[in-house]
Amino acid sequence: MIRQLIRLVGAAAAGALLAASFPPVDLWWAALPAIALLVVVLSPLRGHAPRVRTGALLGLVAGLAFFLLLVPWVGLYVGAYAAWGLSLVEALYLAAFGAGAVPILRAGLAPGRRPGLRAVGAVFGVAGWWSVWEWVRSSWPWGGFPWGRLAFGQADGPLLPLASLGGTPLLGLAVASLGAAIGVALLLLVRRDRPVLTVTGLLTVPLVTAGLVAGASIAASTGGTGETIEVAVIQGNVPRLGLDFNAQRRAVLENHLRVTAEFADEVDAGTAVRPDLVLWPENASDISPLADRRAGAQISALSERLEAPILVGTVLPTGQDRQATNSYLVWDGSSSNPAADPVVDRHDKKYIQPFGEWLPLRTPLEALFPVARTAGHFVPGDGDGLVTAAGFDLGVAICFEIAFDAAAREPVTRGAQILTVPTNNATFGRSPMTYQQLAMSRVRAVEHHVPVLIAATSGVSAVIGPDGQVRQETGIFEPAVLAAQVEVGGAGTMATRLGGIPQVVCCLIGLAGLAWALIRTRPRPATDIEEI
């Protein structure tokens, strides 16, 4: 019983350490001891091997600790039960990881021949098995919830260049492999079963990782086209925090018009450089400028004055009952023909947020939870995330979309030279959500070697270079303009060209590791004393 309790405490500590690798704590290296500790509690110790069901319980506990610390902002304005519910659902995926990791570690750490080779097999088996469940929870159900992938905690870490080789799947696999290698090495040293030989074999994991990082860094340093563009990112701010900011739609629009007009005054005075394009955030004009003539005329006047298109986040009704699209319009009012359509391109958000922008199982949930009625009635778009403005091809990943690999990769594959992230974080107050989204955007910049421009209603807005470094950023809940010259990206990276292949390979490693373990641990006369 005491041994079981120690394992449970260790699992909770592993989840807390993993959360510490993400903003707001932002200790990238904490992910390594987190995975190492999880490996230790899931492994046979002093002849006692946890059962599969015990592994599932340990994974569940680690997952609860991780997600409760990572996403408390989910329940900031709708109630803590929302954060608890989401954390419990996401923890179930870590329970599945824990259940499968038990036989993998049992097979890799069992006494016998070739302990070094089997230990390395266990390391990659566990890392691949982690990748399997990261992929599953990022995809299913209702489109998945990729928040909290290992890669997104590595924006400041030395492994970040790996994202340009194999995207977030390879970066996550590398972090999990290094953490698992540390855990397995500690177990072997404690066991004193030919530890020098076996731990020496485990050194291949960091050595291979270091080689890949070096190669990725060299490749990244030779990228870039040398072409630049002047951009202005507008953060107009919102009149108040929380879910009811939408009640002030006209005020939000007026804020963005005012801040943009003040910037235009600086351009006219020669104290600011005339931009090639201007970025507004998601929901900057929830009054549809297509339906509201006054709003459309105001935006057109500013576009004409700046001689640049304005990218406008808005909500557009579809004509169906209460349904709408979360849209980003390229609004060019500089045409001399007043009858010309100012909307020259458009992206409708494709990866919409369940329980926020739309509600699965709406009827029963609205009956049980009155707050569920505040969920939107948005429908997904079907585009490729690519728009053209001022002669440049731009990728658009609206808010939640930046967490999805395909949402960032597809427009770059089709020629996007800049990735834009219009977002509205006012519904999450001053919580760490906006900084977690910033970290994701930095990873995406390196993954595809493109600059990333975040335009947020209330912050944090940012200009991120292709190397993942933040060149400029705003404070939170204050009006601001980020005027910058950015170098546009080229043809993407190896990760861009490989597409979903790295994810498939990482998952196959995990499935192969589990199959190997099940074969090696098939029923035979028991030699280990198992815990109840």
LUMBA-942009 format. One line per 5 residues: for each residue x, y, z of C-alpha. Coordinates in pm, 1 decimal, always signed. Last residue first. Layout:
% LUMBA-942009
X Y Z; ...
//
This chain:
% LUMBA-942009
-246.1 -562.2 -634.1; +122.4 -539.4 -693.3; +294.2 -807.0 -891.2; +564.8 -1035.3 -756.4; +788.8 -1114.3 -1050.5
+885.5 -1461.5 -1169.3; +549.9 -1565.5 -1311.9; +537.4 -1879.0 -1527.1; +449.8 -1752.8 -1874.5; +186.2 -1522.4 -2018.8
+316.1 -1296.9 -2296.0; +572.8 -1042.8 -2174.3; +809.2 -1058.1 -2471.6; +528.8 -1059.3 -2728.3; +343.2 -781.3 -2548.2
+661.3 -573.7 -2530.0; +741.3 -606.3 -2899.3; +380.7 -512.1 -2989.3; +399.4 -208.9 -2757.9; +726.2 -91.7 -2911.6
+591.8 -143.0 -3264.1; +286.5 +67.0 -3175.5; +506.9 +342.2 -3033.2; +746.0 +344.8 -3326.9; +447.6 +340.8 -3563.4
+312.5 +650.7 -3389.1; +637.2 +838.6 -3442.6; +647.9 +732.0 -3808.9; +288.9 +844.3 -3871.2; +352.2 +1181.3 -3708.5
+669.9 +1227.2 -3910.5; +474.6 +1150.8 -4233.4; +202.1 +1411.1 -4176.8; +359.1 +1677.2 -4397.9; +706.0 +1579.5 -4514.8
+739.6 +1900.6 -4717.1; +660.9 +2133.7 -4428.6; +885.2 +1937.8 -4190.7; +1166.5 +1960.3 -4446.2; +1121.6 +2335.2 -4434.8
+906.2 +2601.8 -4595.3; +939.5 +2726.9 -4950.4; +1053.6 +3078.8 -4868.3; +966.6 +3300.0 -4575.8; +918.7 +3674.6 -4573.1
+1165.2 +3899.6 -4394.9; +981.6 +4131.4 -4160.2; +979.2 +4509.1 -4127.6; +784.7 +4609.1 -3821.6; +510.1 +4833.1 -3687.4
+349.8 +4687.7 -3373.7; +61.5 +4910.7 -3269.6; -89.3 +4924.7 -2920.2; -408.4 +4955.9 -2716.3; -371.5 +4799.0 -2368.8
-515.4 +4484.9 -2217.9; -192.0 +4282.1 -2222.3; +144.7 +4425.8 -2313.5; +262.8 +4419.7 -2669.2; +531.8 +4217.1 -2842.5
+823.8 +4276.8 -3075.8; +1103.5 +4061.3 -3216.7; +996.0 +3738.4 -3046.1; +1245.2 +3469.7 -3144.7; +1117.3 +3159.6 -3324.3
+1396.2 +3156.5 -3581.9; +1151.5 +3259.5 -3855.6; +1097.8 +3583.3 -3659.7; +799.6 +3650.7 -3435.4; +605.2 +3978.1 -3428.7
+365.5 +3980.7 -3135.0; +21.6 +4062.2 -3000.6; -43.9 +3950.4 -2640.7; -288.4 +4098.4 -2615.1; -636.9 +4253.0 -2597.1
-772.9 +4214.9 -2950.2; -478.6 +4000.5 -3057.4; -277.9 +4017.9 -3381.3; -3.5 +3756.7 -3385.2; +236.5 +3778.6 -3679.1
+452.3 +3474.0 -3752.8; +765.1 +3494.0 -3965.2; +830.2 +3177.9 -4167.5; +1075.7 +2892.0 -4119.0; +806.1 +2621.1 -4125.7
+867.6 +2448.1 -3790.3; +1064.4 +2745.9 -3661.4; +768.1 +2983.7 -3692.5; +528.3 +2711.9 -3571.9; +726.0 +2673.8 -3247.1
+704.3 +3049.0 -3188.0; +327.9 +3037.7 -3250.3; +286.5 +2764.0 -2991.7; +476.7 +2973.5 -2734.8; +249.0 +3273.0 -2806.2
-55.7 +3052.1 -2753.5; +78.0 +2951.8 -2413.0; +130.8 +3321.0 -2339.8; -231.8 +3402.2 -2431.7; -363.8 +3121.4 -2212.2
-159.6 +3224.6 -1907.7; -463.8 +3410.6 -1762.1; -514.5 +3786.0 -1774.3; -870.2 +3755.8 -1901.6; -959.4 +3438.5 -2090.6
-1251.7 +3577.8 -2293.1; -1031.5 +3869.6 -2400.9; -807.7 +3625.0 -2588.6; -922.2 +3716.7 -2939.3; -684.5 +3597.5 -3207.0
-549.8 +3676.1 -3552.9; -253.7 +3442.8 -3608.6; -77.2 +3528.2 -3934.6; +179.9 +3304.6 -4104.5; +401.7 +3474.8 -4360.9
+531.7 +3351.6 -4697.9; +235.1 +3124.5 -4772.1; +306.5 +2912.5 -5079.5; +64.3 +2619.1 -5079.2; +276.8 +2416.3 -4837.5
+284.2 +2723.7 -4613.2; -97.9 +2732.9 -4620.0; -121.0 +2362.0 -4528.7; +138.2 +2355.6 -4249.7; -12.8 +2595.0 -3994.7
-365.5 +2452.0 -3997.9; -228.1 +2101.0 -4054.5; -34.3 +2095.3 -3728.1; -324.6 +2212.7 -3514.4; -253.9 +2439.7 -3215.2
-253.9 +2749.7 -3438.4; -621.4 +2684.7 -3515.3; -736.2 +2793.2 -3166.9; -670.7 +3161.6 -3258.2; -728.9 +3196.4 -3633.6
-456.2 +3034.1 -3842.5; -411.6 +3240.4 -4159.0; -128.7 +3184.6 -4406.9; -32.4 +3483.5 -4616.6; +65.8 +3508.0 -4983.3
+202.7 +3850.5 -5067.2; +90.2 +4078.3 -5351.3; -58.0 +4337.4 -5116.3; -279.0 +4066.3 -4964.8; -329.3 +3706.8 -5076.0
-503.9 +3448.1 -4859.6; -416.0 +3088.6 -4769.8; -586.8 +2889.6 -4492.0; -670.4 +2599.3 -4724.9; -1045.7 +2653.1 -4733.9
-1333.6 +2447.3 -4593.9; -1483.5 +2675.7 -4332.6; -1626.5 +2545.8 -4008.6; -1971.2 +2636.9 -3872.0; -2022.5 +2867.0 -3575.7
-2324.3 +2844.6 -3349.0; -2156.6 +2981.8 -3038.9; -2160.5 +2858.9 -2680.6; -2347.5 +3096.9 -2447.6; -2629.9 +2844.8 -2415.0
-2389.5 +2614.1 -2232.7; -2418.7 +2849.0 -1932.7; -2760.7 +2692.1 -1865.3; -2595.6 +2356.1 -1787.5; -2816.7 +2045.9 -1784.4
-3075.1 +2150.5 -2044.1; -2813.4 +2323.4 -2258.2; -2603.8 +2006.7 -2244.5; -2894.1 +1783.2 -2348.7; -2982.1 +1997.1 -2653.7
-2629.3 +2092.1 -2765.8; -2474.6 +1747.4 -2793.8; -2162.3 +1911.1 -2938.1; -2156.7 +2287.2 -2887.4; -1992.1 +2530.3 -3126.6
-1758.3 +2824.6 -3086.1; -1685.5 +2745.9 -2723.3; -1790.8 +2391.2 -2635.3; -1595.5 +2267.4 -2939.2; -1347.1 +2518.0 -3084.4
-1354.6 +2562.9 -3461.2; -1079.7 +2426.7 -3684.0; -1171.2 +2569.7 -4025.5; -1196.9 +2941.8 -3957.4; -1320.1 +3110.8 -4272.4
-1047.3 +3276.9 -4476.5; -1118.6 +3558.2 -4722.3; -980.2 +3743.6 -5023.3; -1034.9 +4065.4 -5219.8; -1304.5 +4213.2 -4998.2
-1330.1 +4578.1 -5110.0; -1577.6 +4489.1 -5387.9; -1544.7 +4758.9 -5653.4; -1832.1 +5007.0 -5686.8; -1621.6 +5297.0 -5555.4
-1365.2 +5239.2 -5835.9; -1043.6 +5414.2 -5734.6; -947.3 +5102.4 -5536.6; -772.6 +5168.9 -5204.4; -1041.3 +5005.8 -4991.5
-870.4 +4667.0 -4972.0; -1021.6 +4443.7 -4705.7; -861.4 +4100.1 -4679.5; -1125.6 +3935.4 -4463.9; -1078.9 +3694.1 -4174.6
-1388.8 +3496.2 -4082.7; -1551.8 +3318.0 -3790.3; -1849.2 +3178.5 -3979.9; -2210.7 +3203.7 -3872.2; -2515.3 +2994.1 -3784.5
-2813.5 +3144.8 -3599.9; -3057.8 +2961.2 -3831.9; -2892.1 +2939.0 -4173.9; -2814.5 +3253.4 -4374.1; -2441.2 +3205.9 -4321.4
-2396.1 +3501.7 -4086.1; -2047.7 +3658.6 -4094.8; -1835.4 +3722.7 -3786.8; -1530.3 +3946.9 -3824.5; -1151.8 +3960.0 -3818.2
-1024.6 +4224.3 -4062.0; -706.5 +4219.2 -4267.0; -650.9 +4577.2 -4377.0; -520.1 +4638.6 -4728.7; -270.3 +4919.3 -4777.5
-269.1 +5272.3 -4914.8; -279.1 +5398.6 -4554.9; -553.9 +5649.5 -4635.7; -735.2 +5409.0 -4864.4; -732.3 +5134.9 -4601.4
-848.8 +5384.8 -4339.0; -1138.3 +5499.8 -4557.2; -1231.3 +5141.7 -4643.7; -1251.5 +5048.4 -4274.7; -1481.5 +5342.9 -4201.4
-1696.6 +5273.9 -4508.0; -1745.9 +4909.5 -4414.9; -1841.8 +4996.5 -4057.0; -2093.4 +5257.3 -4174.4; -2237.6 +5028.4 -4437.9
-2309.4 +4747.8 -4190.4; -2377.4 +4424.5 -4383.3; -2035.2 +4358.7 -4532.3; -1861.2 +4533.7 -4242.7; -2013.5 +4267.4 -4015.8
-2030.6 +4409.1 -3664.6; -1802.4 +4158.0 -3500.2; -1528.2 +4393.1 -3612.9; -1204.5 +4318.3 -3425.9; -1340.8 +3967.4 -3364.6
-1006.9 +3805.6 -3461.4; -733.1 +4065.3 -3471.8; -646.9 +4344.7 -3719.8; -346.7 +4322.7 -3945.8; -231.9 +4607.9 -4170.9
-50.1 +4559.4 -4501.1; +229.9 +4718.9 -4700.8; +286.7 +4962.0 -4416.8; +387.8 +5328.1 -4446.4; +681.1 +5381.9 -4211.6
+611.8 +5587.3 -3898.1; +724.5 +5937.7 -3800.4; +653.8 +6079.9 -4146.1; +360.1 +6291.5 -4032.1; +123.3 +6100.7 -4263.4
+249.8 +5770.3 -4118.5; +205.5 +5901.2 -3763.5; -151.0 +6010.7 -3841.5; -215.3 +5666.2 -3993.8; -110.3 +5512.0 -3659.7
-366.2 +5728.6 -3483.2; -626.5 +5615.7 -3737.5; -539.2 +5250.4 -3670.1; -577.6 +5300.6 -3294.7; -913.8 +5474.3 -3347.6
-1053.0 +5218.0 -3591.3; -947.4 +4935.7 -3362.2; -1113.2 +5095.1 -3060.2; -1424.4 +5181.1 -3263.9; -1462.0 +4813.9 -3358.9
-1436.9 +4704.9 -2995.4; -1686.4 +4976.0 -2893.4; -1933.2 +4865.9 -3162.6; -1914.6 +4507.3 -3044.0; -1967.1 +4599.4 -2678.2
-2196.5 +4311.0 -2587.5; -1922.9 +4088.8 -2726.3; -1709.7 +4176.2 -2421.4; -1964.5 +3976.5 -2221.8; -1751.8 +3662.9 -2191.9
-1484.0 +3823.6 -1978.6; -1287.1 +4144.9 -1970.0; -1407.1 +4496.5 -2048.1; -1385.9 +4771.8 -2310.7; -1167.7 +4568.2 -2546.8
-819.3 +4642.6 -2683.2; -728.5 +4793.1 -3022.8; -424.5 +4579.8 -3093.7; -312.4 +4659.9 -3446.9; -25.4 +4481.6 -3622.9
+143.2 +4698.1 -3887.2; +353.0 +4532.8 -4157.1; +636.2 +4638.4 -4385.5; +756.4 +4357.1 -4610.9; +1097.4 +4209.2 -4678.6
+1258.0 +3988.6 -4944.0; +1586.3 +3822.1 -4844.0; +1449.2 +3481.2 -4942.5; +1512.4 +3286.9 -4622.3; +1693.2 +2964.1 -4538.1
+2066.4 +2893.7 -4488.0; +2059.0 +2930.8 -4109.3; +1766.3 +2690.5 -4085.7; +1962.4 +2407.5 -4248.9; +2253.5 +2456.1 -4008.7
+2021.4 +2453.1 -3707.1; +1842.7 +2140.1 -3830.8; +2170.8 +1955.7 -3872.8; +2287.9 +2053.4 -3525.4; +1955.5 +1948.8 -3372.6
+1971.0 +1612.5 -3552.1; +2321.5 +1548.5 -3423.4; +2223.7 +1642.2 -3068.7; +1928.3 +1401.5 -3082.2; +2151.4 +1118.1 -3202.7
+2391.8 +1184.5 -2917.1; +2110.6 +1223.4 -2661.9; +1968.5 +877.1 -2750.5; +2300.7 +702.4 -2816.0; +2388.7 +764.5 -2451.0
+2149.7 +481.8 -2364.6; +2413.4 +232.7 -2475.4; +2655.6 +377.8 -2221.6; +2380.6 +336.1 -1961.3; +2367.6 -34.0 -2045.5
+2741.4 -98.6 -2032.9; +2792.1 +99.8 -1713.6; +2479.9 -39.4 -1546.8; +2568.1 -410.9 -1572.1; +2274.0 -478.8 -1336.8
+2336.8 -227.4 -1058.9; +1961.0 -204.0 -993.0; +1989.3 +160.5 -886.9; +2199.8 +240.7 -1192.5; +1949.7 +60.6 -1413.9
+1657.7 +257.8 -1273.2; +1840.0 +588.1 -1314.9; +1927.3 +504.5 -1676.4; +1563.8 +415.6 -1749.9; +1441.4 +750.8 -1615.3
+1704.3 +956.1 -1799.9; +1636.5 +767.8 -2123.5; +1262.9 +827.7 -2080.9; +1319.8 +1202.5 -2052.2; +1546.2 +1203.7 -2356.4
+1298.5 +998.1 -2557.6; +997.3 +1210.1 -2453.3; +1175.2 +1530.5 -2555.7; +1286.8 +1378.5 -2886.9; +938.7 +1240.4 -2960.9
+785.6 +1582.6 -2893.3; +1024.2 +1751.7 -3136.5; +961.9 +1479.7 -3395.3; +582.2 +1515.1 -3367.1; +596.7 +1898.9 -3352.2
+752.3 +1920.6 -3695.8; +991.7 +1666.6 -3839.9; +1297.4 +1856.0 -3956.9; +1204.5 +2219.6 -3883.7; +1067.6 +2121.3 -3541.2
+1408.8 +1975.6 -3455.5; +1535.0 +2335.4 -3428.8; +1348.8 +2361.5 -3092.5; +1573.5 +2109.7 -2912.7; +1777.0 +2380.9 -2739.0
+1470.7 +2497.9 -2540.4; +1302.0 +2837.6 -2541.8; +996.4 +2737.4 -2747.9; +1007.5 +2386.7 -2594.5; +675.2 +2371.6 -2407.3
+474.3 +2347.7 -2727.8; +665.1 +2035.7 -2834.3; +533.3 +1831.4 -2542.1; +173.4 +1875.8 -2660.5; -22.8 +2072.5 -2400.4
-307.3 +2200.0 -2618.3; -378.1 +1958.9 -2905.4; -752.5 +1927.3 -2824.2; -932.6 +1700.4 -3069.5; -1145.5 +1754.8 -3380.1
-1473.9 +1664.5 -3215.9; -1323.3 +1354.4 -3053.9; -1050.3 +1297.0 -3150.5; -753.8 +1453.8 -3330.0; -511.3 +1608.0 -3080.0
-607.3 +1344.3 -2820.9; -514.4 +1069.5 -3066.1; -188.3 +1234.5 -3177.0; -66.4 +1292.4 -2822.5; -169.7 +935.1 -2750.2
+45.3 +785.7 -3023.6; +335.1 +1018.8 -2945.9; +348.8 +890.0 -2586.2; +368.4 +536.1 -2728.2; +658.5 +651.3 -2943.7
+843.7 +784.7 -2641.6; +771.2 +467.3 -2441.2; +887.7 +242.0 -2725.5; +1189.6 +462.8 -2787.4; +1308.1 +425.3 -2429.2
+1207.5 +58.8 -2402.6; +1403.7 -27.7 -2716.1; +1707.1 +154.9 -2574.7; +1675.4 -56.5 -2259.2; +1642.1 -372.3 -2467.4
+1961.9 -293.0 -2655.2; +2151.1 -220.6 -2333.1; +2018.5 -529.4 -2154.8; +2140.8 -760.8 -2430.2; +2061.4 -1086.5 -2251.2
+1832.8 -1123.3 -1954.6; +1676.1 -944.4 -1660.5; +1356.0 -749.0 -1745.2; +1399.5 -375.0 -1797.1; +1285.3 -344.4 -2157.2
+1000.1 -593.0 -2128.6; +864.7 -439.8 -1807.8; +905.9 -91.8 -1953.5; +696.1 -175.0 -2258.8; +447.2 -374.1 -2048.5
+383.7 -72.8 -1818.4; +388.1 +191.4 -2093.9; +63.7 +62.0 -2241.5; -148.1 +127.4 -1931.7; +27.3 +458.0 -1864.9
-44.9 +586.1 -2215.0; -411.7 +488.9 -2184.3; -427.4 +679.0 -1854.9; -256.2 +969.7 -2030.7; -547.1 +974.5 -2274.8
-793.5 +965.2 -1984.7; -622.2 +1274.3 -1843.8; -763.3 +1477.4 -2134.4; -1119.4 +1392.6 -2030.1; -1048.0 +1469.4 -1665.1
-878.7 +1798.1 -1747.4; -1170.3 +1906.9 -1966.8; -1420.8 +1833.5 -1693.0; -1212.5 +2001.2 -1423.5; -1160.5 +2312.1 -1635.8
-1533.8 +2332.9 -1713.4; -1625.6 +2259.1 -1349.3; -1430.5 +2569.8 -1247.3; -1706.6 +2794.9 -1376.2; -1791.2 +2980.0 -1697.6
-1567.5 +3286.2 -1658.2; -1228.4 +3138.8 -1571.2; -1321.2 +2778.1 -1643.0; -1090.7 +2729.0 -1939.9; -828.0 +2942.0 -1764.0
-741.4 +2646.1 -1540.4; -562.4 +2500.2 -1846.4; -208.2 +2391.7 -1754.4; -229.0 +2325.4 -1379.3; -545.5 +2116.5 -1403.9
-402.1 +1961.7 -1719.1; -83.0 +1827.1 -1566.3; -216.1 +1716.0 -1228.1; -505.9 +1535.7 -1394.3; -276.1 +1372.9 -1648.0
-33.2 +1246.1 -1384.7; -323.6 +1097.9 -1187.3; -467.8 +932.9 -1498.2; -129.3 +793.5 -1598.6; -87.4 +642.1 -1252.6
-434.1 +487.6 -1271.0; -364.7 +341.9 -1616.3; -33.9 +200.9 -1496.2; -214.8 +37.7 -1202.5; -455.3 -121.3 -1450.7
-158.7 -256.0 -1645.6; -13.8 -406.9 -1329.4; +280.6 -250.8 -1152.8; +598.5 -458.6 -1127.1; +750.3 -539.2 -788.2
+1094.0 -699.6 -802.0; +1268.6 -404.9 -640.1; +1093.4 -157.3 -870.9; +928.3 -257.4 -1198.3; +854.8 +56.5 -1403.4
+553.8 +291.0 -1420.4; +676.1 +508.9 -1130.0; +1021.3 +540.9 -1289.8; +890.0 +623.7 -1636.3; +671.3 +901.4 -1494.1
+974.1 +1040.7 -1312.5; +1177.3 +1046.7 -1633.8; +890.2 +1208.2 -1826.4; +870.0 +1488.9 -1570.2; +1250.1 +1505.5 -1531.3
+1270.2 +1589.1 -1904.4; +965.9 +1820.3 -1925.1; +1117.7 +2046.2 -1659.5; +1382.1 +2153.8 -1913.8; +1143.7 +2397.1 -2082.9
+1091.2 +2595.6 -1761.1; +808.0 +2826.9 -1874.2; +636.2 +2893.8 -1540.2; +355.9 +3082.2 -1721.3; +397.8 +2919.6 -1965.7
+481.8 +2553.4 -2028.1; +760.2 +2336.0 -1880.9; +600.4 +2373.6 -1536.1; +299.8 +2170.3 -1653.0; +533.0 +1872.7 -1704.1
+668.7 +1911.9 -1353.1; +314.7 +1908.2 -1212.9; +229.2 +1593.1 -1407.7; +545.4 +1419.8 -1286.3; +466.6 +1522.7 -927.3
+122.1 +1364.0 -959.6; +280.7 +1042.2 -1088.5; +536.3 +1041.2 -804.3; +259.3 +1083.7 -546.1; +73.8 +790.5 -702.7
+388.3 +572.7 -707.3; +457.4 +651.9 -342.1; +98.8 +557.6 -256.2; +139.3 +223.4 -430.2; +458.6 +151.8 -238.8
+282.6 +242.2 +86.0; +0.0 +0.0 +0.0
//
